[in-house]
Amino acid sequence: MQHIIQQFLDYLEKEKRYSPNTLMAYQIDIKQFRYFLNGYFQEVTPDFQKVDKTCMKHFLGYLIEKGLAARTVARKLATMKAFFKYQERSELINVNPVSSIRAPKLSKRLPIFLEEHIIASLMEAPSTETVGGLCDRTILELFYGTGMRLSELVNLNVEDLDLTENLVKVVGKGNKERIVPFGDVVRQVLIKYLKKRNVAIDTESKNIPLFVSNRGRRMSPRTVQVRLKRYFQQISAGIGLSPHILRHTFATHLLDRGADIRAVKDLLGHESLSSTQVYTHLKVEQMKKVFRQAHPHAE
């Protein structure tokens, strides 16, 4: 059993090129499923060949009884679908027990974004007189100016920047590269930040992290979250905000100003247009809210 699990994880890492965080999530889901099977079959190492559709339904019921949200259950079911599909393709099982099982219905959850005047206040929050403050300002500007993910930002190197053409090379999910443009505001703060750090923009050295910790090592995602938390707390309704909200804000503001949704899809690095369309739903909801608040006959 463990050998099959490891083969699957190796496949996700080497062929699908999933990130370490995604691999960890898959590993946790499968570990939980294996624990369930131990009790279900009353065996220490039950055979995956024994798993049928009824067993999978009991597993979903087990997750729901534990109080997990429908979205979490759906994600774990997706893991099981990928796991058993791999076994089926590898001819390790004769019948896929999960192929016809549907995920629980999910309620639509629209992304939160910040208004433009809030963004202006947020960008002014860090002091640019110190290396640390200038670093934080640069991180905020890059998030809002490019819409990149947290994992993409911490993996940036100085060599990924093209300050002549205002472009940055971003390595996204599945190690897929994309080129993202940025504006002059981002360019100016990047120049100032690199100068403060005493890093040459045209350096020939490779793999120099763009953002480093106080110890000079590549900044971790957790460090970025902690550093930005204080600035989010300073702005209106800042409780519970995270760096990802700047990605939502980037996309929302582009669409609000007439950007083509397919261009926004490419900028965000989305695989499919359906992932980007959530922002058009958000725009409609905002218009409905304004209408209800302002029109005499709204009620």
PETARA-V677539 format. One record per residue. N is the residue number from 1. RES is the residue in one small letter. PHI is phi in radians with two decimals (none if undefined). PSI is psi in radians with two decimals (* if undefined). OMEGA is omega in radians with two decimals (999 if undefined). Layout:
[[N;RES;PHI;PSI;OMEGA] [N;RES;PHI;PSI;OMEGA]]
This chain:
[[1;m;none;-0.84;-3.13] [2;q;-1.10;-0.61;3.13] [3;h;-1.11;-0.73;3.13] [4;i;-1.14;-0.75;3.13] [5;i;-1.06;-0.77;-3.12] [6;q;-1.16;-0.66;3.08] [7;q;-1.05;-0.75;-3.14] [8;f;-1.11;-0.79;-3.14] [9;l;-1.13;-0.66;3.08] [10;d;-1.12;-0.67;3.10] [11;y;-1.09;-0.76;3.13] [12;l;-1.13;-0.65;-3.09] [13;e;-1.33;-0.82;-2.98] [14;k;-1.55;-0.61;-3.10] [15;e;-1.73;-0.75;3.12] [16;k;-1.48;-0.30;3.10] [17;r;1.02;0.75;3.11] [18;y;-1.27;2.64;-3.12] [19;s;-1.27;2.80;3.10] [20;p;-0.99;-0.66;3.13] [21;n;-1.14;-0.72;3.12] [22;t;-1.17;-0.71;3.10] [23;l;-1.07;-0.70;3.13] [24;m;-1.11;-0.70;3.13] [25;a;-1.10;-0.77;3.10] [26;y;-1.07;-0.74;-3.11] [27;q;-1.09;-0.74;3.13] [28;i;-1.12;-0.76;-3.14] [29;d;-1.08;-0.77;-3.12] [30;i;-1.21;-0.62;3.09] [31;k;-1.08;-0.72;3.11] [32;q;-1.15;-0.69;3.11] [33;f;-1.13;-0.71;3.13] [34;r;-1.12;-0.71;3.09] [35;y;-1.07;-0.72;3.10] [36;f;-1.09;-0.75;-3.12] [37;l;-1.10;-0.61;3.12] [38;n;-0.99;-0.76;3.13] [39;g;-1.34;-0.64;-3.07] [40;y;-1.16;-0.76;-3.12] [41;f;-1.71;-0.08;-3.10] [42;q;0.98;0.74;3.12] [43;e;-2.37;2.60;3.13] [44;v;-1.29;-0.73;3.14] [45;t;-2.25;1.30;3.13] [46;p;-1.16;2.62;-3.13] [47;d;-1.44;2.34;3.11] [48;f;-1.12;-0.36;3.10] [49;q;-1.11;-0.42;-3.11] [50;k;-1.35;-0.33;-3.06] [51;v;-1.23;2.18;3.09] [52;d;-2.16;-3.06;-3.08] [53;k;-1.09;-0.66;3.13] [54;t;-1.11;-0.74;3.11] [55;c;-1.05;-0.75;-3.12] [56;m;-1.14;-0.65;3.11] [57;k;-1.15;-0.66;3.08] [58;h;-1.14;-0.60;3.11] [59;f;-1.14;-0.76;3.11] [60;l;-1.10;-0.70;3.08] [61;g;-1.10;-0.67;3.09] [62;y;-1.06;-0.73;3.14] [63;l;-1.17;-0.73;-3.13] [64;i;-1.15;-0.69;3.11] [65;e;-1.11;-0.48;3.10] [66;k;-1.32;-0.09;3.09] [67;g;1.55;0.27;3.14] [68;l;-1.26;2.53;3.13] [69;a;-1.18;2.70;-3.13] [70;a;-0.99;-0.65;-3.14] [71;r;-1.14;-0.66;3.12] [72;t;-1.21;-0.74;3.10] [73;v;-1.07;-0.73;3.13] [74;a;-1.09;-0.68;3.13] [75;r;-1.16;-0.73;3.13] [76;k;-1.18;-0.61;3.07] [77;l;-1.14;-0.67;3.10] [78;a;-1.08;-0.66;3.07] [79;t;-1.08;-0.79;3.14] [80;m;-1.11;-0.69;3.12] [81;k;-1.08;-0.77;3.13] [82;a;-1.16;-0.70;-3.10] [83;f;-1.14;-0.84;-3.11] [84;f;-1.33;-0.47;3.05] [85;k;-1.15;-0.67;3.08] [86;y;-1.10;-0.77;3.14] [87;q;-1.12;-0.66;3.13] [88;e;-1.14;-0.78;3.13] [89;r;-1.14;-0.58;-3.13] [90;s;-1.48;0.05;3.13] [91;e;1.02;0.65;3.09] [92;l;-1.59;-0.36;3.07] [93;i;-2.31;2.72;-3.13] [94;n;-1.55;-0.64;-3.09] [95;v;-2.26;2.34;3.09] [96;n;-1.46;1.98;-3.03] [97;p;-1.38;-0.13;-3.00] [98;v;-2.06;-0.07;-3.02] [99;s;-1.05;-0.59;-3.07] [100;s;-1.73;0.05;-3.12] [101;i;-1.49;2.26;-3.13] [102;r;-1.61;2.58;3.10] [103;a;-1.29;2.68;3.09] [104;p;-1.08;2.58;-3.12] [105;k;-1.16;2.29;-3.10] [106;l;-1.86;2.44;3.03] [107;s;-1.34;2.52;-3.14] [108;k;-1.22;2.24;-3.14] [109;r;-2.06;1.84;-3.09] [110;l;-1.37;2.48;-3.13] [111;p;-1.20;2.60;3.07] [112;i;-1.54;2.52;3.07] [113;f;-2.44;2.90;-3.12] [114;l;-1.82;2.49;3.07] [115;e;-1.22;2.80;-3.05] [116;e;-1.09;-0.65;-3.13] [117;h;-1.23;-0.49;3.07] [118;i;-1.24;-0.72;3.10] [119;i;-1.04;-0.74;3.14] [120;a;-1.04;-0.74;3.12] [121;s;-1.17;-0.69;-3.13] [122;l;-1.11;-0.72;-3.11] [123;m;-1.18;-0.46;-3.13] [124;e;-1.53;-0.12;-3.06] [125;a;-1.14;-0.81;-3.14] [126;p;-1.26;2.50;3.04] [127;s;-1.38;2.23;-3.11] [128;t;-1.63;0.21;-3.14] [129;e;-1.50;-0.28;3.13] [130;t;-2.00;2.78;3.11] [131;v;-1.07;-0.76;-3.13] [132;g;-1.10;-0.81;3.14] [133;g;-1.14;-0.70;3.12] [134;l;-1.17;-0.62;3.07] [135;c;-1.08;-0.82;-3.14] [136;d;-1.09;-0.73;3.12] [137;r;-1.09;-0.71;3.14] [138;t;-1.13;-0.72;3.11] [139;i;-1.07;-0.81;3.13] [140;l;-1.07;-0.78;-3.12] [141;e;-1.14;-0.67;3.14] [142;l;-1.18;-0.75;3.10] [143;f;-1.00;-0.89;-3.08] [144;y;-1.30;-0.56;-3.07] [145;g;-1.45;-0.27;-3.11] [146;t;-2.24;-0.36;-3.12] [147;g;1.30;0.27;-3.11] [148;m;-1.25;2.77;3.11] [149;r;-1.37;2.85;3.11] [150;l;-1.05;-0.80;-3.13] [151;s;-1.08;-0.59;3.14] [152;e;-1.24;-0.67;-3.11] [153;l;-1.16;-0.80;-3.08] [154;v;-1.21;-0.34;3.13] [155;n;-1.58;0.02;3.13] [156;l;-1.18;2.46;2.99] [157;n;-1.96;2.80;3.14] [158;v;-1.01;-0.63;-3.10] [159;e;-1.18;-0.26;-3.14] [160;d;-1.34;-0.20;-3.10] [161;l;-1.59;2.41;2.97] [162;d;-2.14;1.66;-3.05] [163;l;-1.42;-0.10;3.05] [164;t;-1.42;-0.75;-3.11] [165;e;-1.73;-0.01;-3.09] [166;n;1.01;0.97;-3.13] [167;l;-2.32;2.64;3.06] [168;v;-2.38;2.38;3.09] [169;k;-1.54;2.16;-3.09] [170;v;-2.04;2.32;3.08] [171;v;-1.80;1.94;-3.04] [172;g;-1.72;-2.71;-3.11] [173;k;-1.10;2.46;-3.12] [174;g;1.22;0.37;-3.12] [175;n;1.00;0.49;3.11] [176;k;-1.50;2.25;-3.11] [177;e;-1.58;2.53;3.00] [178;r;-2.51;2.68;3.11] [179;i;-1.82;2.18;-3.09] [180;v;-2.08;2.25;3.08] [181;p;-1.39;2.78;3.02] [182;f;-2.48;2.86;-3.06] [183;g;-1.54;3.12;-3.11] [184;d;-1.17;-0.50;3.10] [185;v;-1.07;-0.80;3.11] [186;v;-1.13;-0.73;-3.12] [187;r;-1.05;-0.80;-3.10] [188;q;-1.12;-0.71;-3.12] [189;v;-1.25;-0.56;3.07] [190;l;-1.14;-0.77;3.12] [191;i;-1.06;-0.79;-3.13] [192;k;-1.13;-0.72;-3.12] [193;y;-1.15;-0.82;-3.12] [194;l;-1.15;-0.61;3.09] [195;k;-1.15;-0.72;3.13] [196;k;-1.13;-0.62;3.12] [197;r;-1.41;-0.13;-3.12] [198;n;1.09;0.73;3.09] [199;v;-1.96;2.18;-3.13] [200;a;-1.25;2.31;-3.12] [201;i;-1.17;-0.61;-3.10] [202;d;-1.71;0.49;-3.11] [203;t;-1.10;2.54;3.10] [204;e;-1.59;-0.12;3.11] [205;s;-1.20;2.56;-3.10] [206;k;-1.89;2.75;3.05] [207;n;1.04;0.60;3.02] [208;i;-1.51;2.00;-3.11] [209;p;-1.03;2.40;3.10] [210;l;-1.21;-0.68;-3.13] [211;f;-2.11;2.20;-3.10] [212;v;-2.17;2.73;3.10] [213;s;-1.39;-3.13;3.12] [214;n;-1.11;-0.38;3.13] [215;r;-1.57;0.04;3.09] [216;g;1.48;0.13;3.12] [217;r;-1.66;2.84;3.11] [218;r;-0.98;2.31;-3.09] [219;m;-1.19;2.38;-3.14] [220;s;-1.51;2.77;3.08] [221;p;-0.99;-0.70;-3.12] [222;r;-1.11;-0.69;3.12] [223;t;-1.08;-0.75;3.11] [224;v;-1.07;-0.78;-3.14] [225;q;-1.05;-0.76;-3.13] [226;v;-1.16;-0.74;-3.10] [227;r;-1.14;-0.67;-3.08] [228;l;-1.43;-0.33;-3.08] [229;k;-1.00;-0.70;-3.10] [230;r;-1.12;-0.58;-3.14] [231;y;-1.32;-0.67;3.07] [232;f;-1.08;-0.62;-3.13] [233;q;-1.24;-0.34;-3.12] [234;q;-1.44;-0.36;-3.08] [235;i;-1.67;2.93;-3.12] [236;s;-1.04;2.32;3.12] [237;a;0.96;0.72;-3.06] [238;g;-1.40;-0.12;-3.09] [239;i;-1.20;2.28;3.08] [240;g;1.44;0.08;3.13] [241;l;-1.40;2.69;3.14] [242;s;-2.43;2.95;3.12] [243;p;-0.97;-0.50;-3.09] [244;h;-1.13;-0.39;3.14] [245;i;-1.15;-0.45;3.11] [246;l;-1.26;-0.52;3.05] [247;r;-1.18;-0.77;3.07] [248;h;-1.06;-0.72;-3.11] [249;t;-1.16;-0.72;3.09] [250;f;-0.95;-0.90;-3.10] [251;a;-1.16;-0.73;-3.10] [252;t;-1.13;-0.79;-3.12] [253;h;-1.15;-0.63;3.09] [254;l;-1.10;-0.84;-3.13] [255;l;-1.16;-0.63;3.10] [256;d;-1.06;-0.53;-3.10] [257;r;-1.73;0.29;2.97] [258;g;1.64;0.23;3.14] [259;a;-1.17;2.55;3.10] [260;d;-1.23;2.34;-3.04] [261;i;-1.10;-0.54;3.13] [262;r;-1.22;-0.60;3.08] [263;a;-1.18;-0.71;3.11] [264;v;-1.11;-0.69;3.08] [265;k;-0.98;-0.81;-3.13] [266;d;-1.17;-0.67;3.14] [267;l;-1.13;-0.66;-3.13] [268;l;-1.39;-0.31;-3.11] [269;g;1.36;0.49;3.11] [270;h;-1.31;2.51;3.09] [271;e;-1.26;-0.74;-3.08] [272;s;-2.23;2.75;-3.12] [273;l;-1.18;-0.45;-3.11] [274;s;-1.08;-0.54;3.11] [275;s;-1.18;-0.56;-3.11] [276;t;-1.46;-0.45;-3.06] [277;q;-1.14;-0.30;3.10] [278;v;-1.04;-0.49;-3.13] [279;y;-1.31;-0.45;3.05] [280;t;-1.28;-0.61;3.05] [281;h;-1.09;-0.66;-3.14] [282;l;-1.12;-0.72;3.14] [283;k;-1.10;-0.72;3.11] [284;v;-1.10;-0.75;3.14] [285;e;-1.08;-0.68;3.12] [286;q;-1.13;-0.73;3.13] [287;m;-1.12;-0.70;3.11] [288;k;-1.12;-0.67;3.13] [289;k;-1.12;-0.77;3.12] [290;v;-1.10;-0.73;3.14] [291;f;-1.07;-0.82;-3.11] [292;r;-1.10;-0.59;-3.11] [293;q;-1.37;-0.51;-2.95] [294;a;-1.92;-0.51;-3.02] [295;h;-1.50;2.33;-3.10] [296;p;-1.03;-0.53;-3.08] [297;h;-1.77;0.27;-3.09] [298;a;-1.09;-0.58;-3.13] [299;e;-1.57;*;999]]
